[in-house]
Amino acid sequence: MRLLVTGTSGYVGSRLAPMLAARGHDVVGLDTGYYVDGWLYSDPRQMPTLPRTIVKDLRNVELRDVEGFDGVVHLAELSNDPLGENNPEVTYRINHEGSVNLARLAKAAGVKRFVYASSCSVYGVGTGDFLTEESPVNPQTAYARCKTMVERDVLPMGSDEFCVTFLRNATAYGASPRMRFDIVINDLCALAWTTKRIVMTSDGSPWRPVVHVEDMCRAMTCSLEAPPAAVNRQIFNVGQNSDNYRVRELAAIIADVFPGCTVTTGKSSSDNRSYRVSFDKIAAGLPGFKCEWNARKGAEELHALFKRIEMSKDTYEFRAFTRLKQLRYLTQTGQVDAEFFWR
């Protein structure tokens, strides 16, 4: 297939595009380039080819940008809760309005497949039970609310000619050249490596489902290649049941992998986001999909990577590896305006 992948210069996209190309697809990227300052490592095995990339803001996408493609995988949004809360109005314009407009344009252009990277954060505060795709959503942040709104608005666009699939990804982790250290496992591993201490300000009791970035990419690939009847107008939680953890359990796993690391916890937090998620549907219903990673294996991967590249504290703290830091830097230095448009 000829595929347009938005967000190819991001954490997931920089792993997804080469995976798709290795499977014989013709991949073109689209990215506004906020995070191109950050490149943690190079590995030819993960980058058989980097795609030609259209440098463009999601809000400026036109019909001609999506013409001639068989499928679109949409990743390019302001990612994570802190970044979304930093400027909720702009978040809604990019993440909700921009994403819905992209889907409309794709359908108008005759694109056959549209895969949207949603998030398990739509569940927000769980009841203690394992949440399924049929469970009520309870988003707590602008980022999560936008995900639910995109699902709501794009789902009715699905038809025999326009196959739409929504992947509610668990919290990502794992190595990527465009690394992120503002997600839980990656951050805790970096702390364990650079300081040998994991100091949690909360008691670590909230539940989080996690999924390796490579398994996320595998789910997107399977969604593109599956028979339309299996994935059209479907929502899938992406992960595996065994990878629901309390945050303190993740810290303990990481401390065991990183020699000499100690863990301390704090008091119960006012952050009430906590949920466990069922991944039964994707295991049974997405042809070819199976997770190949777990939290311990991911921590071991990051330990080996940090050792190989001799990662320093300065690298861990570099602004481009934390989304909110980088957007604030671009704003403060006048490179983007208050609406996050490049000047």
VEXDRENNU-525911 format. One record per residue (C-alpha): x, y, z; residue number from 1; residue in three letters. Coordinates in Angstrom, 2 decimals, padded with zeros to 5 digits. Example, Ala and Ser with C-alpha at 12.3 -4.5 7.8 and 13.67 -1.06 7.14 Angstrom:
xx,yy,zz,num,residu
012.30,-004.50,007.80,1,ALA
013.67,-001.06,007.14,2,SER
% end
This chain:
xx,yy,zz,num,residu
000.00,000.00,000.00,1,MET
000.96,003.63,-000.38,2,ARG
000.64,005.04,003.13,3,LEU
000.66,008.48,004.73,4,LEU
001.89,008.35,008.32,5,VAL
001.48,011.55,010.33,6,THR
003.95,012.16,013.15,7,GLY
006.88,010.33,011.55,8,THR
009.38,012.53,013.41,9,SER
007.89,011.56,016.77,10,GLY
008.45,008.82,019.33,11,TYR
006.15,006.22,017.73,12,VAL
006.31,007.38,014.12,13,GLY
010.08,007.06,013.92,14,SER
009.66,003.36,014.75,15,ARG
006.47,002.77,012.73,16,LEU
007.55,004.17,009.35,17,ALA
010.61,001.88,009.01,18,PRO
008.53,-001.13,010.12,19,MET
005.95,-000.45,007.42,20,LEU
008.64,000.14,004.79,21,ALA
010.30,-003.16,005.72,22,ALA
007.00,-004.90,004.98,23,ARG
007.00,-003.49,001.46,24,GLY
004.71,-000.49,001.90,25,HIS
005.48,002.86,000.27,26,ASP
005.52,005.30,003.20,27,VAL
005.32,009.09,003.14,28,VAL
005.49,011.02,006.39,29,GLY
003.85,014.23,007.53,30,LEU
005.20,016.10,010.55,31,ASP
005.47,019.70,011.69,32,THR
008.91,019.07,013.20,33,GLY
008.58,020.17,016.82,34,TYR
010.84,017.39,018.10,35,TYR
013.51,017.00,015.42,36,VAL
016.13,018.41,017.83,37,ASP
016.11,015.11,019.71,38,GLY
017.83,011.96,018.42,39,TRP
018.95,009.54,021.11,40,LEU
020.65,006.78,019.11,41,TYR
020.95,005.20,015.66,42,SER
020.23,001.56,014.88,43,ASP
020.11,000.46,011.21,44,PRO
018.01,-002.56,012.21,45,ARG
015.20,-000.23,013.25,46,GLN
015.69,002.20,010.36,47,MET
015.97,000.35,007.05,48,PRO
014.69,003.50,005.39,49,THR
013.46,006.87,006.56,50,LEU
010.43,008.16,004.68,51,PRO
010.10,011.27,002.58,52,ARG
008.31,013.67,004.93,53,THR
005.93,016.53,004.22,54,ILE
006.79,019.26,006.75,55,VAL
003.38,020.69,007.57,56,LYS
001.18,021.54,010.53,57,ASP
-001.81,019.21,010.93,58,LEU
-004.10,022.25,010.92,59,ARG
-002.89,023.20,007.43,60,ASN
-003.40,019.84,005.73,61,VAL
-005.19,020.08,002.39,62,GLU
-006.93,017.59,000.11,63,LEU
-003.89,017.36,-002.16,64,ARG
-001.76,016.20,000.80,65,ASP
-003.81,013.02,001.17,66,VAL
-004.60,012.26,-002.46,67,GLU
-003.14,009.09,-003.94,68,GLY
-002.80,007.16,-000.68,69,PHE
-004.34,003.79,000.14,70,ASP
-004.18,004.36,003.89,71,GLY
-003.49,006.94,006.59,72,VAL
-002.08,006.25,010.05,73,VAL
-002.64,009.26,012.25,74,HIS
-000.23,009.85,015.15,75,LEU
000.47,013.58,014.92,76,ALA
-001.14,015.31,017.90,77,GLU
000.04,017.16,020.99,78,LEU
000.91,014.14,023.06,79,SER
000.28,013.47,026.75,80,ASN
-001.72,015.07,029.55,81,ASP
000.71,017.79,030.80,82,PRO
001.22,019.13,027.29,83,LEU
-002.51,019.16,026.63,84,GLY
-003.26,021.00,029.86,85,GLU
-000.55,023.57,029.09,86,ASN
-002.84,025.14,026.44,87,ASN
-006.20,023.32,026.26,88,PRO
-007.65,025.60,023.57,89,GLU
-004.81,024.91,021.14,90,VAL
-004.91,021.24,022.09,91,THR
-008.55,021.04,021.01,92,TYR
-007.81,022.78,017.71,93,ARG
-004.94,020.44,016.87,94,ILE
-005.95,017.14,018.44,95,ASN
-009.71,017.26,017.86,96,HIS
-010.44,019.60,014.97,97,GLU
-007.24,018.82,013.08,98,GLY
-007.68,015.07,013.40,99,SER
-011.34,015.08,012.36,100,VAL
-010.53,017.28,009.38,101,ASN
-007.74,014.90,008.34,102,LEU
-010.20,012.00,008.36,103,ALA
-012.73,013.99,006.31,104,ARG
-010.09,014.89,003.75,105,LEU
-008.86,011.30,003.58,106,ALA
-012.36,010.03,002.89,107,LYS
-012.94,012.71,000.26,108,ALA
-009.65,011.78,-001.42,109,ALA
-010.65,008.13,-001.74,110,GLY
-008.29,006.78,000.94,111,VAL
-009.42,003.25,001.88,112,LYS
-007.96,002.89,005.41,113,ARG
-007.73,005.28,008.35,114,PHE
-006.03,004.10,011.55,115,VAL
-006.21,006.46,014.51,116,TYR
-003.87,006.29,017.50,117,ALA
-006.19,006.79,020.46,118,SER
-005.34,006.12,024.10,119,SER
-006.41,004.14,027.15,120,CYS
-006.32,007.49,028.96,121,SER
-009.93,007.91,027.79,122,VAL
-010.90,005.64,030.69,123,TYR
-009.51,008.13,033.20,124,GLY
-010.71,006.80,036.54,125,VAL
-011.58,003.12,036.64,126,GLY
-013.94,001.22,038.91,127,THR
-011.42,-001.47,039.80,128,GLY
-012.76,-003.83,037.16,129,ASP
-010.94,-004.49,033.91,130,PHE
-012.24,-001.95,031.41,131,LEU
-013.24,-003.08,027.93,132,THR
-013.90,-001.19,024.74,133,GLU
-017.57,-001.14,025.77,134,GLU
-016.89,000.47,029.16,135,SER
-017.92,004.12,029.64,136,PRO
-015.12,006.58,029.02,137,VAL
-014.21,009.04,031.76,138,ASN
-011.50,011.38,030.40,139,PRO
-009.84,013.62,032.97,140,GLN
-007.71,015.89,030.76,141,THR
-007.90,017.87,027.52,142,ALA
-005.69,015.26,025.84,143,TYR
-007.99,012.39,026.79,144,ALA
-011.17,014.34,026.02,145,ARG
-009.89,015.05,022.52,146,CYS
-009.31,011.35,021.97,147,LYS
-012.93,010.55,022.85,148,THR
-014.20,013.36,020.61,149,MET
-012.17,012.16,017.62,150,VAL
-013.49,008.63,018.09,151,GLU
-017.04,010.00,018.34,152,ARG
-016.76,012.13,015.21,153,ASP
-014.75,009.83,012.95,154,VAL
-016.55,006.55,013.73,155,LEU
-019.66,007.51,011.70,156,PRO
-017.44,008.20,008.67,157,MET
-016.66,004.48,008.41,158,GLY
-018.13,002.75,005.38,159,SER
-017.42,-000.07,002.96,160,ASP
-015.17,002.35,001.07,161,GLU
-013.53,003.98,004.13,162,PHE
-012.32,001.55,006.80,163,CYS
-011.70,003.32,010.13,164,VAL
-009.95,001.69,013.10,165,THR
-009.27,003.15,016.54,166,PHE
-006.39,001.87,018.65,167,LEU
-006.59,002.79,022.33,168,ARG
-002.94,002.37,023.21,169,ASN
-001.81,001.70,026.75,170,ALA
000.98,003.93,028.11,171,THR
003.92,003.53,025.77,172,ALA
007.47,002.59,026.72,173,TYR
010.62,001.36,025.02,174,GLY
013.50,002.61,022.93,175,ALA
013.01,005.02,020.04,176,SER
015.48,007.34,018.31,177,PRO
013.05,010.21,018.99,178,ARG
013.00,009.24,022.64,179,MET
010.49,010.39,025.24,180,ARG
011.44,010.55,028.90,181,PHE
008.06,011.95,030.00,182,ASP
006.31,008.56,030.08,183,ILE
006.45,006.37,033.12,184,VAL
008.73,003.40,032.35,185,ILE
011.16,005.41,030.23,186,ASN
011.38,008.09,032.92,187,ASP
011.87,005.64,035.78,188,LEU
014.55,003.76,033.83,189,CYS
016.39,007.00,033.08,190,ALA
016.26,007.96,036.76,191,LEU
017.54,004.53,037.75,192,ALA
020.43,004.87,035.30,193,TRP
021.45,008.46,036.01,194,THR
020.80,008.73,039.75,195,THR
020.35,005.12,040.96,196,LYS
017.28,006.38,042.79,197,ARG
013.58,006.32,042.01,198,ILE
011.90,008.83,044.30,199,VAL
008.15,008.82,043.80,200,MET
006.15,011.74,045.11,201,THR
003.03,009.53,045.34,202,SER
002.48,006.14,046.92,203,ASP
002.59,004.49,043.50,204,GLY
-000.81,002.86,043.93,205,SER
-002.50,003.96,040.65,206,PRO
-002.93,001.31,037.99,207,TRP
-001.45,001.82,034.54,208,ARG
-001.58,-000.49,031.53,209,PRO
001.63,-000.26,029.50,210,VAL
002.64,-001.35,025.99,211,VAL
005.97,-001.37,024.18,212,HIS
006.29,001.04,021.27,213,VAL
007.14,-001.85,018.95,214,GLU
003.94,-003.66,019.90,215,ASP
002.00,-000.44,019.24,216,MET
003.52,-000.31,015.78,217,CYS
002.67,-003.97,015.26,218,ARG
-000.99,-003.26,016.10,219,ALA
-001.07,-000.43,013.56,220,MET
000.51,-002.62,010.91,221,THR
-001.97,-005.43,011.56,222,CYS
-004.87,-002.96,011.40,223,SER
-003.74,-001.79,007.96,224,LEU
-003.26,-005.30,006.63,225,GLU
-006.29,-007.03,008.19,226,ALA
-009.44,-007.82,006.21,227,PRO
-011.67,-004.72,006.45,228,PRO
-014.49,-006.72,008.00,229,ALA
-012.28,-007.49,011.01,230,ALA
-011.30,-003.88,011.78,231,VAL
-013.78,-001.46,010.21,232,ASN
-015.45,000.82,012.77,233,ARG
-013.72,-001.13,015.53,234,GLN
-012.03,000.09,018.70,235,ILE
-009.20,-002.02,020.15,236,PHE
-007.39,-001.57,023.46,237,ASN
-003.72,-002.16,022.60,238,VAL
-001.65,-004.13,025.09,239,GLY
-001.92,-007.39,027.01,240,GLN
-003.69,-008.25,030.25,241,ASN
-000.47,-009.16,032.07,242,SER
000.86,-005.64,031.56,243,ASP
-001.52,-003.86,033.94,244,ASN
000.70,-002.66,036.80,245,TYR
000.60,-000.38,039.78,246,ARG
003.23,002.32,039.32,247,VAL
005.13,001.07,042.37,248,ARG
005.29,-002.41,040.79,249,GLU
006.90,-000.89,037.70,250,LEU
009.41,000.90,039.93,251,ALA
010.28,-002.38,041.67,252,ALA
010.83,-004.16,038.35,253,ILE
013.09,-001.38,037.12,254,ILE
015.08,-001.25,040.34,255,ALA
015.68,-004.99,039.99,256,ASP
016.99,-004.54,036.43,257,VAL
019.21,-001.52,037.21,258,PHE
021.83,-002.63,039.78,259,PRO
022.15,-000.48,042.89,260,GLY
018.88,001.42,042.33,261,CYS
016.70,002.20,045.37,262,THR
012.99,003.09,045.42,263,VAL
011.14,005.37,047.83,264,THR
007.46,006.27,047.75,265,THR
005.50,009.25,049.01,266,GLY
001.95,009.90,050.11,267,LYS
-001.26,009.25,048.24,268,SER
-001.59,011.64,045.30,269,SER
-004.49,013.92,044.36,270,SER
-004.14,012.59,040.79,271,ASP
-007.05,010.18,040.58,272,ASN
-006.21,008.65,037.19,273,ARG
-006.09,004.91,037.73,274,SER
-007.46,002.13,035.55,275,TYR
-006.94,-001.49,034.56,276,ARG
-007.75,-002.47,031.01,277,VAL
-008.83,-005.68,029.31,278,SER
-007.02,-006.58,026.09,279,PHE
-009.09,-009.65,025.29,280,ASP
-010.65,-008.12,022.18,281,LYS
-007.39,-007.35,020.37,282,ILE
-005.94,-010.74,021.28,283,ALA
-008.93,-012.50,019.73,284,ALA
-010.01,-010.06,017.03,285,GLY
-007.01,-008.41,015.34,286,LEU
-005.48,-010.90,012.90,287,PRO
-001.75,-011.41,013.37,288,GLY
-001.40,-009.32,016.52,289,PHE
000.39,-010.49,019.65,290,LYS
002.47,-008.51,022.12,291,CYS
006.12,-009.56,022.19,292,GLU
007.26,-007.35,025.07,293,TRP
006.60,-006.90,028.78,294,ASN
007.74,-004.34,031.33,295,ALA
010.79,-006.30,032.50,296,ARG
012.00,-006.99,028.97,297,LYS
011.50,-003.31,028.16,298,GLY
013.52,-002.23,031.19,299,ALA
016.30,-004.60,030.15,300,GLU
016.24,-003.12,026.65,301,GLU
016.61,000.41,028.02,302,LEU
019.38,-000.62,030.44,303,HIS
021.35,-002.12,027.54,304,ALA
020.73,000.97,025.40,305,LEU
021.80,003.44,028.10,306,PHE
024.95,001.43,028.65,307,LYS
025.75,001.27,024.93,308,ARG
025.36,005.00,024.34,309,ILE
026.82,005.96,027.74,310,GLU
023.77,008.08,028.45,311,MET
024.42,011.07,030.69,312,SER
022.15,013.01,033.01,313,LYS
022.33,015.94,030.58,314,ASP
021.00,013.74,027.79,315,THR
018.15,012.49,029.98,316,TYR
017.21,016.07,030.85,317,GLU
017.56,017.43,027.29,318,PHE
014.44,019.41,026.41,319,ARG
013.65,017.59,023.14,320,ALA
013.06,014.32,025.00,321,PHE
010.26,015.86,027.09,322,THR
007.33,017.16,025.08,323,ARG
006.29,020.02,027.36,324,LEU
009.89,021.24,027.79,325,LYS
010.40,021.36,024.04,326,GLN
007.18,023.24,023.24,327,LEU
007.92,025.76,026.00,328,ARG
011.44,026.22,024.60,329,TYR
010.13,026.79,021.07,330,LEU
007.63,029.32,022.43,331,THR
010.06,031.15,024.70,332,GLN
012.64,031.47,021.94,333,THR
010.07,032.82,019.50,334,GLY
010.29,029.91,017.07,335,GLN
006.57,029.14,017.44,336,VAL
003.79,031.53,018.41,337,ASP
001.17,031.18,021.13,338,ALA
-000.89,028.94,018.82,339,GLU
002.16,026.70,018.19,340,PHE
002.45,027.76,014.56,341,PHE
006.04,028.16,013.33,342,TRP
006.95,031.82,012.94,343,ARG
% end
